[in-house]
Structures are given as C-alpha cells and as structure tokens.
Amino acid sequence: MQMITALRRSTSSVAAAALAAALLFIGRAASAAEGDEASPATADHEGISPGAHHTPGQIHLARRYQPIYRGPAAKGPMRGLMTTGETFLVVERVKGSGGGCKGEWGRLAEGGYTCLDTAPVSDVEPVMQPRLVSFDHPTPDEYREYVKTGTYERSPIADSEALVPFVYGKRWRRWNAPAWSSLAAYEKGGPPTGELEAVTKFHFVEAIDTQRGTVLRRADGTVSPADKVYIYPIDRFKGRDFEVEPIAEGLRPAWVVNYDGAGLRETPDAAAPVVTPLMPFHTALSVAEEPATPDGKWWRVPDGIGPGQDGYVIANTKGVRVWKPLRRPTVVGDDDLWVDVDTSQQMLGLMRGDRLVFATLVSTGEGVEWATPHGVYRVYDKSIHGDMKSRDDAEEAEMYNVERVPWVMHFRSRYALHGVFWHWGFGLEASHGCINLSVQDARYLFDRIGPTMGPGWHTTYATPSDPGTILRVRADNPKVPDLRAKLD
C-alpha cells in the first residue's frame, strides 16, 4: 500500500497567500495573522462575542478576497478574509476612519469590519465555506486495481458524494494529463495545448460530463479528461463522536492501525494464536479502561471473541492505537473545549474539560527530523484551504507543490492541523510536522474550534476576544511548554 509523505508548512503560508491576494486588491501594506499594533480607530471596535448569531442585516457579495479588519479602517490587525464570489451578512453599516475605503464599512456578526466599496448588495443567502464538489474519488481499497488498470468504478457526478472542496489529481505514470485551453476547445476534438506539470498535486474546481467523457476543469478554464489524470484516492475514514454515540463507561476508543489487519487472541500473549478473523485497517474498537498487562502493551476487548469471551489485542503498529488520557493543562477550564494530540498513539481528542467529546486517528511528524513539536498552543488562524509548497532551497527529491489543501488550522508558524487527500495512513507517522487528518475529520474539527468563522469567510485570525481553541501536543508526559502565540 502506497504511503506518500505528508507536508510541513512552507514559508509561503496559507494565510500569507490569501493576504497577498487581498493586498493586490487594496494596494497597501497590511499585517498577517498577528497584525500591526491596533490604531485608536480600530482598538475600540472588536468586542463582538465569538460565535454571535446572525441578526437581520444586508447581504453583500465579495468580488475578491475581501479583507476583514478588527475596526472600520484599513489599518491594524486583520480579522479575516472573505471568499471570492461568496456572499456575507452585514449587520450594520458604519463610517470608517483612517482611509482605505471611499464609502461605508460593514460590521459583521462574527466580529470585524470590511469595506463595502466593491461589495454590491446581493440576494444570495451566505453559506459556510468551503463549498464541496460532487465527484467520486477512488477509495484506498481501489488503489491497487486503479494503478494496475488505470480505471476504477466511478459513480456518475450527480450520484457522487461531496467530500472535498475540489477534485484532486496529478500527472503520474500512465496518466499523462493532457490539457486543453477550454471546454469548447476540448469538445471540438482538436489536439491538447500541453500537459499538467509533474511535480504538482492539482485541484480542479469542477467535473463536467461531455459527449467525449468526463473532464476536470481548472480555475483558469483549462480542462483535462478525468481518465487521463491520476485521481487521488480519498479515505472515508472518520473518528467517533461520543456525543452522538456515547462509549460505555469503563471503555476506551481504539482503532486497528496494521495495514494487514489485526486479530484477537484468547490471552495477552504474542505466542497465543489469533482466534478471530483479522479486523481490517481502521476498524474501530472499544477496549477496557485499564491495560491487560503491566507493561501496557496488551488490551482487553470485552466480548471480543464472543458473548462472555474476551479477546486481547496488542497496542503497536502491528495492532491497535488506544486513547490514553492525561490531565488537562492548567490553562483549560472545566467546561472549555480544547484539542489534545497524543503523538505516541497518533490520536487526537476533542475535549470538553476532562471529558472526551470526539476521538480520531491522525498522522503527525515522521521520525526525529520532522517530529511535530510538543507544547500547549492556540489555533491562531483557520483557512478553508490553501496552497503548500516546498522551500526554495529544498533538495529536488524533497520538492512538492500541493494546491488547495483543505481545512487548514495553524497553531505554530509552518505547523497546522489540516485535511489530507494524498495519503490514508492515519494512526501512523506520515507528515513533515503538521497534524494530518482525514478530510471528514478535518471538516468536523474546523467547524467546531476557534477562532470564529462566519458564512462567506475564507480565513479567520484569532483576536484577544476570540483567541482560538487551545491545542496540546504531547506523548505520555503532560508537562509540555506553554507556546501559545501572543495576540495583540
């Protein structure tokens, strides 16, 4: 089974890329996630409670990556960015100060202000971003046959699941990815104008059925036949939401992480025979709260072999991962929502105080060189997607260019939680430092943790009144340094 190494943030971050687009529009210097020191014109306007409900107002259309500031002036720290072509709700129109906007500013329910000069009134209801594209990516189970034959059983677009914001693919092996300048040019039957470059993991904004077959369209209008592009298999794996399906008292969540599967034994002994069929990769289990052996390697699965007959499984990369809670950081309150990542088990828990709300498998940094740094952080920005590229000084073998990585949540410069479409090894180390999540888990987490995001928004930055959710990265020791970013 193919394991493709995941990515660490490059120096051109998602937030910086989106901000650069905004700066081209407004034609002035501005700060990124932490921003410049707030001016008197902006300092008194931020006090809008995170997660505020929408109130009646006026809908506007963002024609570009529209910047959101903490106050009604194009100075000081940014609050976020709007998504091009999407609508947003203004709850109050106000006059600004300090220039940067010829007309009025709009105050947003989620906090922040944006200039309305190039944002006309609209009647289209705002929606939370990103919008998802309907297309049937292959599954990891189809990978081997897909590579062997070049085809997989793809559902019609109309019947396909919408999992990710784009169709993801690349030029690779038999897939030479020819490109035509437009859909019309392709339908005329003429020759392609070129091929997609080999180093890039591409995003396509739309899949279109034509008389010549399904094509994938890029944002610039170029198209490539879907059968001539390697389509990334996307794992449908997702974690366990214990508010929807509570786990029984005295049990812990666990998952099989051996690619070849794992079986149960009658006794906690590697010499004991496996007495059950192998449970496939990523099978969810519930194990007893305490390990079955003093060394913590073996865990009991109540009634795992049959009614009244427990089974035993080993906790390592040839068996399962088991959630191992540790006391919460002192900065977390009894009812605070926060994120706990255990690199020793490659697991993430969404916590409410000491209570586990959600748990899943992740992939953190691989080996010592790429290890995800331990510490207590805050998620200081979120973007619905962004490009990730290798550094300019990277060795040729380390070069990469990944377009539109979905659901990006930064906790440290160049380090983020984010969705992954290029591998499915969750529960095993696989990244260059970031915390990799399945696309469904990334979306689940993105929607629930701070800083606050509003309908139509592309990016949000933490502020003192909306500081972002606390994240702890640790192994078995709860004593990790407090590395939370300073918020001005």
C-alpha positions as CSV (number, residue, x, y, z in Angstrom):
1,M,0.0,0.0,0.0
2,Q,1.4,3.4,-1.0
3,M,2.4,5.8,1.7
4,I,3.0,9.3,0.5
5,T,4.8,11.5,3.0
6,A,2.7,14.4,4.1
7,L,3.7,18.0,4.2
8,R,5.0,20.6,6.5
9,R,4.1,24.2,6.1
10,S,6.3,26.2,3.7
11,T,7.4,29.8,4.3
12,S,4.6,31.0,2.0
13,S,1.8,30.1,4.3
14,V,-1.9,29.8,3.6
15,A,-2.6,33.0,5.5
16,A,0.1,34.9,3.7
17,A,-1.1,33.7,0.3
18,A,-4.6,34.8,0.9
19,L,-3.4,38.1,2.4
20,A,-1.3,38.7,-0.6
21,A,-4.3,38.4,-2.8
22,A,-6.1,40.9,-0.6
23,L,-3.1,43.3,-0.7
24,L,-3.1,43.3,-4.5
25,F,-6.7,44.5,-4.3
26,I,-6.3,47.2,-1.7
27,G,-2.9,48.3,-2.9
28,R,-1.3,48.9,0.5
29,A,0.8,47.1,3.2
30,A,-1.0,45.2,5.9
31,S,-0.2,42.7,8.6
32,A,-0.9,39.0,8.6
33,A,-2.2,36.8,11.4
34,E,-1.0,38.8,14.3
35,G,-1.1,42.1,12.6
36,D,0.3,45.6,13.4
37,E,-0.4,47.3,16.6
38,A,-4.1,48.4,16.7
39,S,-4.7,52.1,15.9
40,P,-7.0,54.2,18.0
41,A,-9.5,54.0,15.2
42,T,-9.7,50.2,15.5
43,A,-9.0,49.4,19.1
44,D,-12.5,50.0,20.4
45,H,-14.5,48.1,17.8
46,E,-13.6,44.4,18.4
47,G,-15.8,43.5,21.3
48,I,-18.2,41.2,19.5
49,S,-18.7,37.9,21.2
50,P,-17.3,34.8,19.3
51,G,-20.0,32.7,17.7
52,A,-22.6,35.5,17.8
53,H,-25.8,34.6,16.0
54,H,-26.8,36.4,12.8
55,T,-29.1,39.3,13.2
56,P,-31.1,40.9,10.5
57,G,-28.9,42.8,8.1
58,Q,-28.0,43.2,4.5
59,I,-26.3,40.6,2.3
60,H,-23.3,41.7,0.1
61,L,-21.2,39.9,-2.5
62,A,-17.4,39.6,-2.2
63,R,-16.0,40.1,-5.7
64,R,-12.4,39.5,-4.5
65,Y,-10.6,38.2,-1.5
66,Q,-12.1,40.8,0.6
67,P,-10.1,41.8,3.8
68,I,-11.8,41.9,7.2
69,Y,-10.3,44.3,9.8
70,R,-10.9,44.5,13.5
71,G,-12.1,48.0,13.1
72,P,-13.6,50.2,10.3
73,A,-10.2,51.3,8.9
74,A,-7.7,49.6,6.6
75,K,-5.0,49.7,9.4
76,G,-4.0,47.5,12.2
77,P,-4.6,43.8,12.6
78,M,-6.7,41.7,10.2
79,R,-9.7,39.8,11.4
80,G,-10.1,37.6,8.3
81,L,-10.7,37.3,4.6
82,M,-13.9,36.8,2.5
83,T,-14.1,34.1,-0.2
84,T,-14.1,35.4,-3.7
85,G,-17.6,35.1,-5.3
86,E,-19.4,34.4,-2.0
87,T,-21.8,36.5,0.0
88,F,-21.7,37.7,3.6
89,L,-24.0,39.4,6.0
90,V,-23.5,42.9,7.2
91,V,-25.4,43.7,10.5
92,E,-24.5,47.4,10.5
93,R,-23.2,50.0,8.0
94,V,-20.7,52.4,9.6
95,K,-18.4,55.2,8.6
96,G,-14.7,54.5,8.8
97,S,-11.6,56.5,9.7
98,G,-8.1,56.5,8.6
99,G,-8.7,56.0,4.9
100,G,-8.6,52.8,2.8
101,C,-12.3,52.9,2.0
102,K,-14.2,55.5,0.0
103,G,-17.6,54.6,1.2
104,E,-19.1,52.8,4.2
105,W,-17.8,49.8,6.2
106,G,-19.9,46.8,7.1
107,R,-19.8,45.4,10.6
108,L,-20.1,41.6,10.7
109,A,-21.9,39.5,13.2
110,E,-18.9,37.3,13.9
111,G,-16.6,40.3,14.6
112,G,-14.7,42.6,12.2
113,Y,-15.4,45.1,9.6
114,T,-15.0,45.1,5.8
115,C,-15.1,47.9,3.2
116,L,-18.2,47.8,1.0
117,D,-16.8,49.8,-1.9
118,T,-16.6,46.7,-4.2
119,A,-19.1,44.5,-2.4
120,P,-22.5,45.1,-4.0
121,V,-25.8,44.1,-2.4
122,S,-26.9,40.6,-3.1
123,D,-30.0,38.4,-2.5
124,V,-28.0,35.1,-2.3
125,E,-28.0,33.6,1.2
126,P,-24.5,33.3,2.7
127,V,-23.2,29.8,3.4
128,M,-20.4,28.5,5.5
129,Q,-17.3,27.8,3.4
130,P,-16.0,25.8,1.6
131,R,-18.5,24.6,-0.8
132,L,-17.9,20.9,-1.7
133,V,-17.6,19.5,-5.2
134,S,-19.5,16.4,-6.2
135,F,-17.2,13.8,-7.6
136,D,-16.4,10.1,-6.9
137,H,-12.7,9.9,-5.9
138,P,-11.5,6.3,-5.6
139,T,-11.2,4.7,-2.2
140,P,-7.9,3.4,-0.8
141,D,-9.3,-0.2,-1.3
142,E,-9.4,0.6,-5.0
143,Y,-5.9,1.9,-5.2
144,R,-4.1,-1.3,-6.3
145,E,-6.5,-2.1,-9.1
146,Y,-6.6,1.5,-10.1
147,V,-2.9,1.7,-10.6
148,K,-2.9,-1.7,-12.4
149,T,-5.7,-0.9,-14.8
150,G,-5.9,2.9,-14.9
151,T,-9.6,2.7,-14.1
152,Y,-11.9,2.4,-11.1
153,E,-15.6,2.2,-10.6
154,R,-16.6,5.8,-10.7
155,S,-20.2,6.9,-9.9
156,P,-21.9,9.5,-12.1
157,I,-21.3,13.1,-11.0
158,A,-25.0,13.5,-10.0
159,D,-24.8,10.5,-7.7
160,S,-21.4,11.2,-6.2
161,E,-20.6,12.1,-2.6
162,A,-19.4,15.6,-1.9
163,L,-16.4,15.1,0.4
164,V,-13.9,17.8,-0.5
165,P,-13.8,21.3,-2.0
166,F,-12.1,20.2,-5.2
167,V,-11.3,17.2,-7.4
168,Y,-7.7,16.4,-6.6
169,G,-5.4,14.8,-9.2
170,K,-1.9,14.8,-10.8
171,R,0.1,13.7,-13.8
172,W,1.7,10.4,-12.9
173,R,2.8,7.1,-14.6
174,R,0.2,6.2,-17.2
175,W,-1.8,9.4,-16.6
176,N,-0.1,12.0,-18.8
177,A,-2.8,14.6,-18.0
178,P,-3.2,16.4,-21.4
179,A,-4.8,19.8,-21.1
180,W,-7.0,21.9,-23.4
181,S,-7.3,25.6,-23.2
182,S,-11.1,25.5,-22.7
183,L,-14.0,23.1,-22.6
184,A,-15.0,24.4,-26.1
185,A,-11.6,23.6,-27.4
186,Y,-11.8,20.1,-26.0
187,E,-15.2,19.4,-27.4
188,K,-14.1,20.5,-30.9
189,G,-11.7,17.5,-30.9
190,G,-8.5,19.4,-31.5
191,P,-5.2,18.4,-30.0
192,P,-4.3,19.4,-26.4
193,T,-2.3,22.6,-25.8
194,G,0.0,20.9,-23.3
195,E,0.2,18.7,-20.2
196,L,0.0,19.3,-16.5
197,E,3.4,19.6,-14.8
198,A,4.5,16.5,-13.0
199,V,5.5,17.9,-9.6
200,T,2.1,19.5,-8.6
201,K,-0.8,17.9,-6.8
202,F,-3.6,19.8,-8.7
203,H,-7.0,20.9,-7.7
204,F,-9.9,21.1,-10.2
205,V,-12.9,23.2,-9.5
206,E,-15.5,21.2,-11.4
207,A,-16.1,17.8,-13.0
208,I,-18.2,18.1,-16.2
209,D,-19.8,15.3,-18.2
210,T,-19.4,15.7,-22.0
211,Q,-20.1,13.5,-25.0
212,R,-16.4,12.7,-25.0
213,G,-16.4,11.7,-21.4
214,T,-15.9,13.4,-18.0
215,V,-13.4,16.3,-17.9
216,L,-12.0,18.2,-15.0
217,R,-11.9,22.0,-15.2
218,R,-9.2,24.2,-13.6
219,A,-10.0,27.7,-12.3
220,D,-8.3,29.2,-15.4
221,G,-10.8,27.3,-17.6
222,T,-8.3,24.6,-18.9
223,V,-9.7,21.1,-18.9
224,S,-8.2,17.6,-18.8
225,P,-10.0,14.3,-19.3
226,A,-10.7,12.6,-15.9
227,D,-9.4,9.3,-17.3
228,K,-6.1,10.9,-18.2
229,V,-5.5,12.3,-14.7
230,Y,-4.5,10.3,-11.7
231,I,-7.3,10.9,-9.2
232,Y,-6.2,10.7,-5.6
233,P,-7.9,8.0,-3.6
234,I,-9.6,9.7,-0.6
235,D,-10.1,7.9,2.7
236,R,-13.7,8.0,4.0
237,F,-12.3,7.3,7.5
238,K,-13.7,9.4,10.3
239,G,-13.5,9.4,14.1
240,R,-16.0,8.8,16.8
241,D,-18.4,11.4,18.1
242,F,-19.2,10.4,21.6
243,E,-22.0,13.0,21.9
244,V,-23.8,11.2,19.1
245,E,-22.8,7.6,20.1
246,P,-21.5,7.6,23.7
247,I,-18.9,5.0,24.7
248,A,-19.8,2.8,27.6
249,E,-18.3,3.7,31.0
250,G,-15.1,1.8,31.7
251,L,-14.1,1.6,28.0
252,R,-11.7,3.5,25.7
253,P,-11.7,4.0,22.0
254,A,-9.2,2.2,19.8
255,W,-8.5,1.5,16.1
256,V,-6.7,-1.1,14.1
257,V,-3.6,0.5,12.5
258,N,-2.0,-2.5,11.0
259,Y,-2.4,-2.3,7.2
260,D,-2.8,-6.1,7.1
261,G,-5.4,-6.1,9.8
262,A,-5.4,-7.3,13.4
263,G,-6.9,-10.3,15.2
264,L,-7.9,-11.1,18.8
265,R,-6.2,-13.7,21.0
266,E,-7.5,-15.6,23.9
267,T,-4.7,-14.5,26.2
268,P,-2.5,-11.4,26.2
269,D,0.5,-13.2,24.7
270,A,2.2,-12.8,21.4
271,A,2.6,-16.6,21.3
272,A,-1.1,-17.2,21.6
273,P,-2.9,-17.9,18.3
274,V,-5.2,-15.4,16.7
275,V,-8.7,-16.8,17.2
276,T,-10.8,-14.3,15.2
277,P,-10.8,-13.2,11.6
278,L,-8.5,-10.2,11.0
279,M,-10.2,-6.9,11.6
280,P,-9.4,-4.6,8.7
281,F,-7.2,-1.5,8.8
282,H,-9.1,1.4,10.7
283,T,-11.6,-0.9,12.4
284,A,-13.0,0.9,15.5
285,L,-12.8,-1.0,18.8
286,S,-13.7,-0.3,22.4
287,V,-11.2,-1.7,24.9
288,A,-11.2,-2.0,28.7
289,E,-10.1,1.2,30.6
290,E,-7.0,-0.5,32.1
291,P,-4.4,-2.4,30.1
292,A,-4.4,-6.2,30.5
293,T,-0.6,-6.4,31.2
294,P,1.6,-4.3,33.5
295,D,3.7,-3.0,30.5
296,G,0.6,-1.6,28.9
297,K,1.1,-3.4,25.6
298,W,-2.0,-5.7,25.7
299,W,-5.6,-4.5,26.0
300,R,-8.7,-6.5,26.6
301,V,-11.7,-6.3,24.3
302,P,-14.8,-7.3,26.3
303,D,-16.9,-9.9,24.5
304,G,-14.5,-9.6,21.6
305,I,-14.4,-13.3,20.7
306,G,-18.0,-14.0,21.6
307,P,-20.6,-13.4,24.4
308,G,-18.8,-13.6,27.7
309,Q,-15.4,-14.4,26.0
310,D,-13.0,-11.5,26.0
311,G,-10.2,-11.1,23.4
312,Y,-6.8,-9.4,23.6
313,V,-5.0,-7.2,21.2
314,I,-1.6,-5.6,21.2
315,A,-1.1,-1.8,21.1
316,N,1.5,-1.1,18.5
317,T,1.8,-0.5,14.7
318,K,1.0,-4.2,14.2
319,G,-2.1,-4.0,16.3
320,V,-4.1,-1.0,17.5
321,R,-3.9,2.5,18.8
322,V,-5.6,3.2,22.2
323,W,-6.7,6.6,23.6
324,K,-4.7,7.4,26.7
325,P,-6.0,10.5,28.5
326,L,-3.8,12.8,30.6
327,R,-4.8,15.6,32.9
328,R,-5.7,18.8,31.1
329,P,-3.4,21.8,31.0
330,T,-3.9,24.3,33.9
331,V,-5.0,27.0,31.3
332,V,-8.0,24.9,30.4
333,G,-11.2,25.3,32.4
334,D,-13.7,22.7,33.5
335,D,-16.1,23.4,30.5
336,D,-13.5,24.6,27.9
337,L,-13.4,23.0,24.5
338,W,-9.8,22.1,23.6
339,V,-7.8,19.7,21.5
340,D,-5.4,17.1,22.8
341,V,-3.0,15.3,20.4
342,D,-1.0,12.2,21.6
343,T,1.9,11.6,19.2
344,S,2.7,8.3,20.9
345,Q,-0.7,6.9,19.8
346,Q,-1.2,9.1,16.8
347,M,-4.6,10.1,18.1
348,L,-6.5,13.3,18.6
349,G,-9.2,14.0,21.2
350,L,-11.6,16.9,21.2
351,M,-12.2,17.5,24.9
352,R,-14.7,19.4,27.0
353,G,-12.7,20.0,30.2
354,D,-11.8,16.4,31.2
355,R,-14.5,14.8,29.0
356,L,-13.7,13.2,25.7
357,V,-16.1,14.5,23.1
358,F,-14.6,13.1,19.9
359,A,-11.6,11.0,19.1
360,T,-9.8,10.0,15.9
361,L,-6.5,8.9,14.3
362,V,-4.0,11.4,12.9
363,S,-0.6,11.4,11.3
364,T,2.0,13.6,12.9
365,G,5.6,14.3,12.0
366,E,7.7,11.3,10.9
367,G,10.8,10.5,12.8
368,V,13.1,12.9,14.7
369,E,13.8,15.2,11.8
370,W,10.1,16.0,11.1
371,A,8.7,15.5,14.6
372,T,5.6,17.6,15.5
373,P,6.8,19.9,18.3
374,H,5.2,19.2,21.7
375,G,3.6,22.1,23.6
376,V,0.5,24.0,24.5
377,Y,-0.7,26.2,21.7
378,R,-3.7,28.1,20.4
379,V,-5.2,27.7,16.9
380,Y,-4.4,31.2,15.8
381,D,-5.8,31.1,12.3
382,K,-8.1,28.9,10.1
383,S,-8.4,28.9,6.3
384,I,-10.8,26.8,4.3
385,H,-8.0,25.8,2.0
386,G,-4.5,26.9,0.9
387,D,-1.5,26.0,-1.3
388,M,1.5,24.4,0.3
389,K,4.9,24.4,-1.4
390,S,8.4,23.3,-0.5
391,R,11.0,25.8,0.4
392,D,13.0,27.5,-2.4
393,D,16.2,25.8,-1.0
394,A,14.7,22.3,-0.9
395,E,16.5,19.4,-2.4
396,E,15.0,18.2,-5.7
397,A,13.8,15.0,-4.1
398,E,12.0,17.0,-1.4
399,M,10.2,19.4,-3.7
400,Y,6.4,19.5,-3.7
401,N,3.6,21.8,-4.7
402,V,0.2,20.9,-3.3
403,E,-2.8,23.1,-4.3
404,R,-5.7,23.9,-2.1
405,V,-5.0,21.7,1.0
406,P,-8.4,21.7,2.7
407,W,-9.4,22.9,6.2
408,V,-6.1,24.4,7.5
409,M,-5.8,25.3,11.2
410,H,-2.4,26.9,12.2
411,F,-1.1,26.5,15.8
412,R,2.5,27.5,15.1
413,S,4.4,29.0,12.2
414,R,4.6,26.3,9.4
415,Y,2.6,23.9,11.5
416,A,-1.1,23.2,11.2
417,L,-3.9,20.7,11.5
418,H,-5.3,20.1,8.1
419,G,-7.1,17.6,5.9
420,V,-5.2,15.2,3.7
421,F,-6.1,13.8,0.3
422,W,-2.8,12.3,-0.7
423,H,-2.4,9.5,1.9
424,W,-4.6,7.4,4.2
425,G,-2.1,6.2,6.9
426,F,-3.9,7.8,9.8
427,G,-2.7,6.3,13.0
428,L,0.9,6.2,11.7
429,E,3.5,8.9,11.4
430,A,3.5,10.4,7.9
431,S,4.0,14.1,7.9
432,H,6.8,16.7,7.9
433,G,5.5,18.2,11.1
434,C,1.8,19.1,10.5
435,I,-1.0,17.1,12.1
436,N,-2.7,15.3,9.2
437,L,-6.5,14.4,9.5
438,S,-8.8,12.6,7.2
439,V,-10.9,15.1,5.2
440,Q,-14.1,14.3,7.2
441,D,-12.3,14.7,10.5
442,A,-10.7,17.9,9.4
443,R,-14.0,19.4,8.4
444,Y,-15.6,18.2,11.7
445,L,-12.8,19.9,13.8
446,F,-12.7,23.0,11.6
447,D,-16.4,23.6,12.2
448,R,-16.1,23.3,16.0
449,I,-12.9,25.1,17.1
450,G,-12.0,28.7,17.2
451,P,-11.2,31.3,16.1
452,T,-14.8,32.1,14.9
453,M,-15.6,31.8,11.2
454,G,-18.6,33.4,9.5
455,P,-20.6,32.4,6.4
456,G,-18.7,33.5,3.3
457,W,-15.3,33.7,5.1
458,H,-12.2,32.2,3.7
459,T,-9.8,32.9,6.6
460,T,-10.1,33.9,10.2
461,Y,-7.4,35.2,12.6
462,A,-7.5,35.0,16.3
463,T,-8.0,38.1,18.4
464,P,-7.8,38.9,22.1
465,S,-11.6,38.5,22.4
466,D,-11.7,35.4,20.2
467,P,-8.3,33.8,20.9
468,G,-8.7,30.4,19.3
469,T,-9.0,27.0,20.8
470,I,-6.2,25.6,22.9
471,L,-4.3,22.7,21.4
472,R,-1.9,20.5,23.3
473,V,0.6,18.2,21.5
474,R,2.2,15.6,23.8
475,A,3.1,12.0,24.3
476,D,2.8,10.4,27.7
477,N,4.0,13.4,29.7
478,P,1.5,16.2,30.4
479,K,4.3,18.6,31.2
480,V,4.9,20.4,27.9
481,P,5.9,24.0,27.4
482,D,3.3,26.8,27.0
483,L,4.0,28.0,23.5
484,R,0.8,29.9,22.8
485,A,1.1,32.7,20.3
486,K,0.9,36.2,21.6
487,L,-2.2,38.0,20.5
488,D,-2.1,41.8,20.2
